[in-house]
Amino acid sequence: MRNLFAILLAVGVIFALGGCGKKQAAKTETPSTAQEKTTESASGAKTTPTQTKDGFTVTKSGLKYKDTKVGTGPAVKAGDMVTVNYKGWLDDGTVFDTTKKPGGEPFSFNVGSGQVIKGWDEGLQGMKKGGVRQLIVPPDLGYGSEDMGVIPPNSTLHFEIELLKIGA
């Protein structure tokens, strides 16, 4: 019995010290990556996001997002006018829209006002100028059961969004 206790104690110490000696990436705390912070969902409800193993934050609404580049300055909040570049694609990789196509221009809208899909109204909040964020938008925060031509009904939408400007 004493040997079993010693083995269990040793295993516990090994797990507790498992990260020691390994270099870990520094985390930047933003509303999109700090699990303990609450954010406002598209419906206005306060939510506490959780983190997935692949680095995405998942909100209570089911939206997933990850900052690939954290910007600087004040964070986007509901009511802000923003200007972005973006690329949108489906699960199979089919690109359905992008501002980076020939003749494409950045897109501007008011966050939280319903001018865009709910996934964008929720997912851009907390971004900072110069930041790049990936969104994975479930159908109910996108176009739902609507057939949008190149976007089939009940599609999960993927976006890469670069925040160019906050304000008019």
CORSUL-V265834 format. One record per backbone hydrogen bond with DSSP energy under -1.0 kcal/mol. CO is the residue of the C=O (numbers start at 1). NH is the residue of the N-H. Records with the same first field share a line. If there is no record, write none. Layout:
# CORSUL-V265834
CO=NH + NH
This chain:
# CORSUL-V265834
1=5
2=6
3=7
4=8
5=9
6=10
7=11
8=12
9=13
10=14
11=15
12=16
13=17
17=20
19=22
30=33 + 34
34=37
39=47
41=44
45=41
47=39
50=58
52=55
56=52
57=65
58=50
59=62
63=59
64=136
65=57
66=134
69=132
76=126
77=80
80=111
81=167
82=109
83=164 + 165
84=107
85=162
86=99
87=160
88=96 + 97
89=158
90=93
94=90
97=88
101=104
107=84
109=82
110=113
111=79
117=120 + 121
118=122
119=123
120=124
124=127
127=76
128=131
129=72
131=163
132=68 + 69
133=161
134=66
135=159
136=64
137=157
138=141
139=142 + 144
141=119
143=146
144=154
148=150
151=148
157=137
158=89
159=135
160=87
161=133
162=85
163=130
165=83
